[in-house]
Amino acid sequence: MAQETMNEFLQQVGTVLYRYLRKRGLPHEDAEDIMQDTCYKFLLHKDGIQSDKVMSWLFRVATNQFYDLKRKDTRHPTMNVDDVPLLSLTDIPEISILQKERSISIRDTLETLSEFHQELLILKFELKLSYKNISSLLNKNENTLKTHVARAKERFIKNFKEDL
């Protein structure tokens, strides 16, 4: 019974980590590798992790592996926008092209921000996590995070308008 619960937990966490890594710009294979490696490391070290810090630990391990891969591997500095669209695409070719261009602009603008601000915006607006969840994931004060998210959002909007 406990094994089934652990498997369900790891499947749920794995899905969230995978989505997070894909939104950060990793291709499918790399995101899957990091997600699996993170879950494996969790199984090895689960006895030494405080129960209230599990999600924070998992996200931190995945994020650190993401940064390691990004530093080591220049083959995939960003993701192909066609793989995981930031906006839903329709079947109308003109709209599809315009939306792809807009998605590219959004991705380019996002990359002008610091890694921390990119992470915050993805967690808040792409993964739609609450401030409370983000706070526990990053081990930061909830009010401080609200301030950082607001600043990141302002910078994103300013940079996006400048690019237009």
MDTraj code that builds the backbone (N, CA, C; nanometers):
import mdtraj as md
import numpy as np

residues = "MET ALA GLN GLU THR MET ASN GLU PHE LEU GLN GLN VAL GLY THR VAL LEU TYR ARG TYR LEU ARG LYS ARG GLY LEU PRO HIS GLU ASP ALA GLU ASP ILE MET GLN ASP THR CYS TYR LYS PHE LEU LEU HIS LYS ASP GLY ILE GLN SER ASP LYS VAL MET SER TRP LEU PHE ARG VAL ALA THR ASN GLN PHE TYR ASP LEU LYS ARG LYS ASP THR ARG HIS PRO THR MET ASN VAL ASP ASP VAL PRO LEU LEU SER LEU THR ASP ILE PRO GLU ILE SER ILE LEU GLN LYS GLU ARG SER ILE SER ILE ARG ASP THR LEU GLU THR LEU SER GLU PHE HIS GLN GLU LEU LEU ILE LEU LYS PHE GLU LEU LYS LEU SER TYR LYS ASN ILE SER SER LEU LEU ASN LYS ASN GLU ASN THR LEU LYS THR HIS VAL ALA ARG ALA LYS GLU ARG PHE ILE LYS ASN PHE LYS GLU ASP LEU".split()
xyz = np.array([
    [0.0828, -0.1202, 0.0000],
    [0.0000, 0.0000, 0.0000],
    [0.0867, 0.1258, 0.0000],
    [0.1888, 0.1287, 0.0850],
    [0.2768, 0.2458, 0.0905],
    [0.3519, 0.2626, -0.0410],
    [0.3856, 0.1500, -0.1057],
    [0.4559, 0.1544, -0.2337],
    [0.3671, 0.2181, -0.3407],
    [0.2368, 0.1841, -0.3403],
    [0.1436, 0.2429, -0.4370],
    [0.1306, 0.3929, -0.4153],
    [0.1251, 0.4345, -0.2894],
    [0.1153, 0.5769, -0.2580],
    [0.2403, 0.6509, -0.3051],
    [0.3583, 0.5904, -0.2831],
    [0.4840, 0.6529, -0.3269],
    [0.4869, 0.6619, -0.4796],
    [0.4428, 0.5571, -0.5475],
    [0.4394, 0.5604, -0.6942],
    [0.3462, 0.6694, -0.7453],
    [0.2292, 0.6823, -0.6854],
    [0.1347, 0.7869, -0.7254],
    [0.1941, 0.9252, -0.7009],
    [0.2579, 0.9421, -0.5848],
    [0.3206, 1.0702, -0.5529],
    [0.4283, 1.1038, -0.6558],
    [0.5143, 1.0082, -0.6873],
    [0.6228, 1.0332, -0.7824],
    [0.5687, 1.0591, -0.9228],
    [0.4595, 0.9949, -0.9599],
    [0.4003, 1.0224, -1.0908],
    [0.3455, 1.1647, -1.0966],
    [0.2795, 1.2077, -0.9912],
    [0.2251, 1.3435, -0.9883],
    [0.3369, 1.4468, -0.9886],
    [0.4353, 1.4251, -0.9029],
    [0.5483, 1.5180, -0.8959],
    [0.6258, 1.5170, -1.0269],
    [0.6439, 1.3991, -1.0837],
    [0.7159, 1.3881, -1.2103],
    [0.6485, 1.4671, -1.3201],
    [0.5172, 1.4638, -1.3250],
    [0.4428, 1.5389, -1.4259],
    [0.4624, 1.6890, -1.4076],
    [0.4548, 1.7350, -1.2837],
    [0.4730, 1.8784, -1.2564],
    [0.6161, 1.9207, -1.2892],
    [0.7156, 1.8401, -1.2483],
    [0.8550, 1.8725, -1.2780],
    [0.8794, 1.8744, -1.4283],
    [0.8243, 1.7774, -1.4994],
    [0.8412, 1.7705, -1.6442],
    [0.7848, 1.8958, -1.7112],
    [0.6615, 1.9346, -1.6741],
    [0.6002, 2.0548, -1.7313],
    [0.6841, 2.1785, -1.7007],
    [0.7319, 2.1860, -1.5768],
    [0.8145, 2.2999, -1.5361],
    [0.9411, 2.3071, -1.6217],
    [1.0084, 2.1949, -1.6399],
    [1.1328, 2.1928, -1.7169],
    [1.1087, 2.2237, -1.8640],
    [0.9974, 2.1762, -1.9184],
    [0.9651, 2.2074, -2.0577],
    [0.9385, 2.3566, -2.0744],
    [0.8690, 2.4162, -1.9770],
    [0.8422, 2.5597, -1.9834],
    [0.9706, 2.6399, -1.9676],
    [1.0699, 2.5841, -1.8999],
    [1.1988, 2.6515, -1.8863],
    [1.2808, 2.6429, -2.0138],
    [1.2352, 2.5616, -2.1107],
    [1.3012, 2.5599, -2.2403],
    [1.3742, 2.4323, -2.2750],
    [1.3595, 2.3272, -2.1969],
    [1.4293, 2.2024, -2.2276],
    [1.3519, 2.1190, -2.3278],
    [1.4248, 2.0478, -2.4153],
    [1.3567, 1.9534, -2.5041],
    [1.3035, 1.8342, -2.4239],
    [1.2131, 1.7604, -2.4841],
    [1.1456, 1.6478, -2.4188],
    [1.2437, 1.5528, -2.3503],
    [1.3477, 1.5113, -2.4219],
    [1.4403, 1.4111, -2.3698],
    [1.5125, 1.4607, -2.2450],
    [1.5617, 1.5834, -2.2493],
    [1.6350, 1.6381, -2.1348],
    [1.5432, 1.6579, -2.0147],
    [1.4222, 1.7077, -2.0386],
    [1.3268, 1.7270, -1.9290],
    [1.2919, 1.5931, -1.8648],
    [1.2725, 1.4921, -1.9474],
    [1.2399, 1.3592, -1.8957],
    [1.3572, 1.3017, -1.8159],
    [1.4794, 1.3185, -1.8671],
    [1.5976, 1.2690, -1.7957],
    [1.6121, 1.3346, -1.6585],
    [1.5982, 1.4655, -1.6536],
    [1.6119, 1.5373, -1.5265],
    [1.5012, 1.4976, -1.4308],
    [1.3788, 1.4849, -1.4824],
    [1.2665, 1.4446, -1.3979],
    [1.2912, 1.3065, -1.3378],
    [1.3367, 1.2125, -1.4189],
    [1.3629, 1.0770, -1.3697],
    [1.4789, 1.0759, -1.2709],
    [1.5827, 1.1504, -1.3012],
    [1.6983, 1.1562, -1.2126],
    [1.6612, 1.2198, -1.0785],
    [1.5771, 1.3218, -1.0823],
    [1.5320, 1.3872, -0.9592],
    [1.4513, 1.2901, -0.8733],
    [1.3609, 1.2172, -0.9356],
    [1.2810, 1.1184, -0.8607],
    [1.3699, 1.0079, -0.8041],
    [1.4700, 0.9653, -0.8803],
    [1.5635, 0.8629, -0.8326],
    [1.6415, 0.9140, -0.7109],
    [1.6905, 1.0372, -0.7205],
    [1.7640, 1.0953, -0.6073],
    [1.6743, 1.1080, -0.4846],
    [1.5475, 1.1398, -0.5081],
    [1.4534, 1.1480, -0.3968],
    [1.4408, 1.0127, -0.3274],
    [1.4280, 0.9068, -0.4069],
    [1.4155, 0.7731, -0.3478],
    [1.5403, 0.7350, -0.2681],
    [1.6561, 0.7780, -0.3147],
    [1.7809, 0.7487, -0.2427],
    [1.7914, 0.8253, -0.1112],
    [1.7434, 0.9499, -0.1104],
    [1.7647, 1.0384, 0.0043],
    [1.6378, 1.0729, 0.0811],
    [1.5276, 1.0032, 0.0548],
    [1.3992, 1.0425, 0.1139],
    [1.3991, 1.0382, 0.2659],
    [1.4806, 0.9526, 0.3258],
    [1.4835, 0.9451, 0.4721],
    [1.5485, 1.0683, 0.5350],
    [1.6337, 1.1370, 0.4613],
    [1.7019, 1.2539, 0.5142],
    [1.6339, 1.3861, 0.4838],
    [1.5174, 1.3815, 0.4183],
    [1.4470, 1.5037, 0.3795],
    [1.3275, 1.5225, 0.4712],
    [1.3156, 1.6417, 0.5269],
    [1.2010, 1.6720, 0.6130],
    [1.0729, 1.6639, 0.5306],
    [0.9691, 1.6092, 0.5891],
    [0.8450, 1.5858, 0.5141],
    [0.7824, 1.7154, 0.4620],
    [0.7991, 1.8255, 0.5335],
    [0.7407, 1.9514, 0.4872],
    [0.8263, 2.0207, 0.3809],
    [0.9448, 1.9669, 0.3531],
    [1.0360, 2.0277, 0.2560],
    [1.0529, 1.9430, 0.1302],
    [0.9732, 1.8376, 0.1143],
    [0.9908, 1.7446, 0.0025],
    [0.9754, 1.8149, -0.1321],
    [0.8658, 1.8888, -0.1512],
    [0.8437, 1.9544, -0.2806],
    [0.9514, 2.0579, -0.3096],
    [0.9892, 2.1322, -0.2085],
    [1.0955, 2.2310, -0.2251],
    [1.2251, 2.1617, -0.2667],
    [1.2560, 2.0507, -0.2021],
    [1.3780, 1.9755, -0.2317],
    [1.3736, 1.9256, -0.3762],
    [1.2610, 1.8693, -0.4180],
    [1.2490, 1.8157, -0.5536],
    [1.2653, 1.9258, -0.6593],
    [1.1991, 2.0393, -0.6383],
    [1.2123, 2.1485, -0.7347],
    [1.3542, 2.2039, -0.7365],
    [1.4169, 2.2122, -0.6208],
    [1.5525, 2.2654, -0.6157],
    [1.6492, 2.1725, -0.6885],
    [1.6359, 2.0409, -0.6680],
    [1.7229, 1.9443, -0.7373],
    [1.7016, 1.9544, -0.8879],
    [1.5761, 1.9575, -0.9323],
    [1.5461, 1.9684, -1.0755],
    [1.5986, 2.0993, -1.1333],
    [1.5811, 2.2080, -1.0608],
    [1.6291, 2.3380, -1.1079],
    [1.7810, 2.3403, -1.1164],
    [1.8485, 2.2846, -1.0170],
    [1.9949, 2.2795, -1.0208],
    [2.0446, 2.1952, -1.1374],
    [1.9778, 2.0841, -1.1652],
    [2.0164, 2.0014, -1.2794],
    [1.9893, 2.0758, -1.4103],
    [1.8816, 2.1520, -1.4144],
    [1.8518, 2.2341, -1.5317],
    [1.9655, 2.3333, -1.5558],
    [2.0081, 2.4037, -1.4489],
    [2.1179, 2.4998, -1.4631],
    [2.2478, 2.4305, -1.5036],
    [2.2753, 2.3139, -1.4469],
    [2.3957, 2.2386, -1.4841],
    [2.3931, 2.2032, -1.6322],
    [2.2796, 2.1524, -1.6778],
    [2.2667, 2.1145, -1.8180],
    [2.2806, 2.2365, -1.9081],
    [2.2209, 2.3457, -1.8678],
    [2.2260, 2.4680, -1.9476],
    [2.3693, 2.5195, -1.9590],
    [2.4449, 2.5085, -1.8497],
    [2.5849, 2.5509, -1.8530],
    [2.6687, 2.4588, -1.9412],
    [2.6437, 2.3299, -1.9334],
    [2.7261, 2.2321, -2.0047],
    [2.6883, 2.2177, -2.1519],
    [2.5623, 2.2288, -2.1814],
    [2.5134, 2.1927, -2.3131],
    [2.4615, 2.3143, -2.3876],
    [2.5370, 2.3608, -2.4838],
    [2.4935, 2.4769, -2.5616],
    [2.4131, 2.4343, -2.6835],
    [2.3902, 2.3043, -2.7001],
    [2.3106, 2.2567, -2.8131],
    [2.1658, 2.3013, -2.8017],
    [2.1147, 2.3144, -2.6785],
    [1.9738, 2.3470, -2.6582],
    [1.9578, 2.4690, -2.5681],
    [2.0042, 2.5854, -2.6117],
    [1.9901, 2.7009, -2.5238],
    [1.8448, 2.7418, -2.5020],
    [1.7610, 2.7187, -2.5997],
    [1.6179, 2.7476, -2.5839],
    [1.5384, 2.6383, -2.6519],
    [1.4128, 2.6362, -2.6245],
    [1.3256, 2.5348, -2.6797],
    [1.2648, 2.5834, -2.8097],
    [1.2321, 2.4879, -2.8948],
    [1.1603, 2.5177, -3.0170],
    [1.0179, 2.5541, -2.9774],
    [0.9734, 2.6708, -3.0134],
    [0.8423, 2.7198, -2.9727],
    [0.7322, 2.6283, -3.0265],
    [0.7565, 2.5593, -3.1370],
    [0.6551, 2.4699, -3.1927],
    [0.6278, 2.3507, -3.1021],
    [0.7266, 2.3102, -3.0211],
    [0.7100, 2.1926, -2.9358],
    [0.6106, 2.2158, -2.8235],
    [0.6245, 2.3261, -2.7518],
    [0.5335, 2.3577, -2.6417],
    [0.4896, 2.5018, -2.6583],
    [0.3780, 2.5224, -2.7256],
    [0.3351, 2.6601, -2.7506],
    [0.2930, 2.7293, -2.6221],
    [0.3272, 2.8572, -2.6126],
    [0.2849, 2.9363, -2.4990],
    [0.1407, 2.9816, -2.5163],
    [0.0936, 2.9834, -2.6393],
    [-0.0444, 3.0206, -2.6697],
    [-0.1067, 2.9059, -2.7482],
    [-0.2347, 2.8868, -2.7316],
    [-0.3004, 2.7805, -2.8080],
    [-0.3085, 2.8223, -2.9549],
    [-0.2745, 2.7289, -3.0425],
    [-0.2747, 2.7589, -3.1854],
    [-0.4032, 2.7076, -3.2481],
    [-0.4512, 2.7774, -3.3488],
    [-0.5718, 2.7350, -3.4185],
    [-0.5329, 2.6830, -3.5557],
    [-0.6318, 2.6382, -3.6308],
    [-0.6061, 2.5794, -3.7621],
    [-0.5953, 2.6835, -3.8732],
    [-0.6244, 2.8081, -3.8444],
    [-0.6171, 2.9121, -3.9466],
    [-0.4706, 2.9503, -3.9653],
    [-0.4168, 2.9331, -4.0872],
    [-0.2733, 2.9545, -4.1089],
    [-0.2233, 3.0939, -4.0691],
    [-0.2988, 3.1980, -4.1044],
    [-0.2542, 3.3336, -4.0728],
    [-0.2474, 3.3552, -3.9220],
    [-0.3507, 3.3087, -3.8528],
    [-0.3515, 3.3226, -3.7069],
    [-0.2396, 3.2399, -3.6461],
    [-0.2182, 3.1228, -3.7005],
    [-0.1132, 3.0351, -3.6509],
    [0.0238, 3.1021, -3.6634],
    [0.0505, 3.1620, -3.7760],
    [0.1786, 3.2296, -3.7979],
    [0.1938, 3.3481, -3.7032],
    [0.0888, 3.4277, -3.6890],
    [0.0943, 3.5429, -3.5986],
    [0.1169, 3.4980, -3.4534],
    [0.0482, 3.3917, -3.4152],
    [0.0637, 3.3433, -3.2786],
    [0.2026, 3.2848, -3.2555],
    [0.2591, 3.2194, -3.3548],
    [0.3956, 3.1678, -3.3423],
    [0.4940, 3.2832, -3.3257],
    [0.4747, 3.3892, -3.4047],
    [0.5617, 3.5058, -3.3924],
    [0.5483, 3.5691, -3.2546],
    [0.4260, 3.5769, -3.2051],
    [0.4040, 3.6327, -3.0722],
    [0.4676, 3.5437, -2.9646],
    [0.4556, 3.4119, -2.9821],
    [0.5173, 3.3190, -2.8876],
    [0.6684, 3.3364, -2.8850],
    [0.7269, 3.3563, -3.0010],
    [0.8713, 3.3788, -3.0090],
    [0.9078, 3.5085, -2.9377],
    [0.8270, 3.6126, -2.9580],
    [0.8515, 3.7400, -2.8902],
    [0.8416, 3.7241, -2.7387],
    [0.7418, 3.6493, -2.6942],
    [0.7255, 3.6262, -2.5501],
    [0.8460, 3.5508, -2.4954],
    [0.8882, 3.4453, -2.5648],
    [1.0043, 3.3658, -2.5197],
    [1.1296, 3.4534, -2.5173],
    [1.1503, 3.5335, -2.6229],
    [1.2681, 3.6206, -2.6275],
    [1.2669, 3.7224, -2.5143],
    [1.1505, 3.7795, -2.4875],
    [1.1383, 3.8765, -2.3793],
    [1.1621, 3.8097, -2.2449],
    [1.1101, 3.6905, -2.2268],
    [1.1304, 3.6167, -2.1023],
    [1.2791, 3.5921, -2.0781],
    [1.3528, 3.5656, -2.1847],
    [1.4957, 3.5377, -2.1711],
    [1.5778, 3.6627, -2.1390],
    [1.5184, 3.7814, -2.1504],
    [1.5909, 3.9033, -2.1129],
    [1.5918, 3.9222, -1.9614],
    [1.5050, 3.8508, -1.8918],
    [1.4957, 3.8625, -1.7458],
    [1.5977, 3.7718, -1.6786],
    [1.6203, 3.7970, -1.5507],
    [1.7117, 3.7115, -1.4745],
    [1.6515, 3.5720, -1.4612],
    [1.7370, 3.4732, -1.4334],
    [1.6907, 3.3351, -1.4174],
    [1.5837, 3.3262, -1.3082],
    [1.6033, 3.3990, -1.1996],
    [1.5092, 3.3966, -1.0882],
    [1.3728, 3.4504, -1.1307],
    [1.3736, 3.5612, -1.2039],
    [1.2477, 3.6200, -1.2493],
    [1.1793, 3.5304, -1.3524],
    [1.2576, 3.4677, -1.4398],
    [1.1992, 3.3723, -1.5344],
    [1.1307, 3.2591, -1.4591],
    [1.1999, 3.2068, -1.3598],
    [1.1464, 3.0971, -1.2804],
    [1.0156, 3.1373, -1.2127],
    [1.0138, 3.2564, -1.1529],
    [0.8934, 3.3039, -1.0858],
    [0.7756, 3.3183, -1.1815],
    [0.7997, 3.3794, -1.2972],
    [0.6907, 3.4000, -1.3925],
    [0.6374, 3.2675, -1.4463],
    [0.7248, 3.1730, -1.4702],
    [0.6794, 3.0425, -1.5190],
    [0.5990, 2.9700, -1.4119],
    [0.6492, 2.9719, -1.2894],
    [0.5767, 2.9050, -1.1812],
    [0.4405, 2.9690, -1.1575],
    [0.4350, 3.1019, -1.1618],
    [0.3105, 3.1720, -1.1306],
    [0.2114, 3.1712, -1.2467],
    [0.2574, 3.2038, -1.3673],
    [0.1636, 3.2261, -1.4764],
    [0.1511, 3.1095, -1.5738],
    [0.2545, 3.0295, -1.5901],
    [0.2435, 2.9141, -1.6794],
    [0.1926, 2.7915, -1.6047],
    [0.2516, 2.7643, -1.4871],
    [0.2084, 2.6485, -1.4092],
    [0.0933, 2.6824, -1.3153],
    [0.0630, 2.8114, -1.3025],
    [-0.0496, 2.8608, -1.2228],
    [-0.0444, 2.8147, -1.0767],
    [0.0762, 2.8186, -1.0192],
    [0.0914, 2.7845, -0.8783],
    [0.0555, 2.9048, -0.7924],
    [0.0072, 2.8796, -0.6736],
    [-0.0259, 2.9878, -0.5817],
    [0.1031, 3.0424, -0.5201],
    [0.0924, 3.1626, -0.4623],
    [0.2087, 3.2200, -0.3946],
    [0.2527, 3.1301, -0.2794],
    [0.1576, 3.0705, -0.2134],
    [0.1893, 2.9812, -0.1014],
    [0.2725, 2.8622, -0.1500],
    [0.2324, 2.8020, -0.2628],
    [0.3079, 2.6888, -0.3173],
    [0.4473, 2.7307, -0.3635],
    [0.4547, 2.8436, -0.4308],
    [0.5849, 2.8933, -0.4765],
    [0.6733, 2.9232, -0.3570],
    [0.6147, 2.9811, -0.2538],
    [0.6876, 3.0125, -0.1317],
    [0.7487, 2.8872, -0.0705],
    [0.6715, 2.7803, -0.0644],
    [0.7249, 2.6575, -0.0060],
    [0.8270, 2.5924, -0.0983],
    [0.8096, 2.6058, -0.2302],
    [0.9055, 2.5473, -0.3236],
    [1.0414, 2.6155, -0.3178],
    [1.0390, 2.7468, -0.3036],
    [1.1630, 2.8236, -0.3083],
    [1.2152, 2.8628, -0.1706],
    [1.1425, 2.8234, -0.0658],
    [1.1810, 2.8592, 0.0709],
    [1.1980, 3.0094, 0.0882],
    [1.1017, 3.0829, 0.0366],
    [1.1029, 3.2290, 0.0471],
    [0.9738, 3.2743, 0.1139],
    [0.9797, 3.3913, 0.1731],
    [0.8620, 3.4506, 0.2351],
    [0.7586, 3.4816, 0.1274],
    [0.6318, 3.4550, 0.1575],
    [0.5245, 3.4726, 0.0602],
    [0.5114, 3.6184, 0.0156],
    [0.5199, 3.7121, 0.1083],
    [0.5084, 3.8542, 0.0727],
    [0.6273, 3.9007, -0.0108],
    [0.7445, 3.8494, 0.0204],
    [0.8626, 3.8836, -0.0586],
    [0.8462, 3.8321, -0.2014],
    [0.7920, 3.7110, -0.2144],
    [0.7693, 3.6549, -0.3477],
    [0.6703, 3.7380, -0.4273],
    [0.5666, 3.7867, -0.3608],
    [0.4688, 3.8703, -0.4305],
    [0.5371, 3.9935, -0.4888],
    [0.6279, 4.0515, -0.4112],
    [0.7020, 4.1678, -0.4580],
    [0.7897, 4.1318, -0.5769],
    [0.8609, 4.0189, -0.5667],
    [0.9481, 3.9761, -0.6768],
    [0.8687, 3.9438, -0.8028],
    [0.7539, 3.8795, -0.7873],
    [0.6700, 3.8476, -0.9037],
    [0.6197, 3.9768, -0.9682],
    [0.5786, 4.0717, -0.8864],
    [0.5305, 4.1993, -0.9406],
    [0.6426, 4.2700, -1.0172],
    [0.7629, 4.2704, -0.9621],
    [0.8767, 4.3333, -1.0311],
    [0.9095, 4.2603, -1.1610],
    [0.9083, 4.1278, -1.1556],
    [0.9369, 4.0488, -1.2759],
    [0.8326, 4.0764, -1.3835],
    [0.7081, 4.0859, -1.3419],
    [0.5988, 4.1135, -1.4350],
    [0.6145, 4.2521, -1.4976],
    [0.6487, 4.3512, -1.4145],
    [0.6700, 4.4869, -1.4651],
    [0.7839, 4.4907, -1.5661],
    [0.8958, 4.4244, -1.5328],
    [1.0104, 4.4228, -1.6247],
    [0.9758, 4.3518, -1.7543],
    [0.9009, 4.2409, -1.7413],
    [0.8599, 4.1673, -1.8609],
    [0.7750, 4.2560, -1.9509],
    [0.6772, 4.3226, -1.8944],
    [0.5878, 4.4090, -1.9726],
    [0.6670, 4.5219, -2.0366],
    [0.7565, 4.5839, -1.9603],
    [0.8382, 4.6942, -2.0130],
    [0.9245, 4.6451, -2.1299],
    [0.9923, 4.5322, -2.1106],
    [1.0783, 4.4773, -2.2177],
    [0.9967, 4.4353, -2.3392],
    [0.8799, 4.3796, -2.3148],
    [0.7943, 4.3354, -2.4255],
    [0.7476, 4.4545, -2.5085],
    [0.7081, 4.5617, -2.4403],
    [0.6635, 4.6829, -2.5120],
    [0.7785, 4.7451, -2.5903],
    [0.8990, 4.7428, -2.5332],
    [1.0159, 4.7983, -2.6038],
    [1.0462, 4.7192, -2.7292],
    [1.0307, 4.5861, -2.7227],
    [1.0581, 4.5022, -2.8379],
    [0.9573, 4.5234, -2.9502],
    [0.8352, 4.5630, -2.9134],
    [0.7331, 4.5879, -3.0172],
    [0.7644, 4.7183, -3.0878],
])
top = md.Topology()
chain = top.add_chain()
for i, resn in enumerate(residues, 1):
    res = top.add_residue(resn, chain, resSeq=i)
    for name in ("N", "CA", "C"):
        top.add_atom(name, md.element.get_by_symbol(name[0]), res)
traj = md.Trajectory(xyz[None], top)
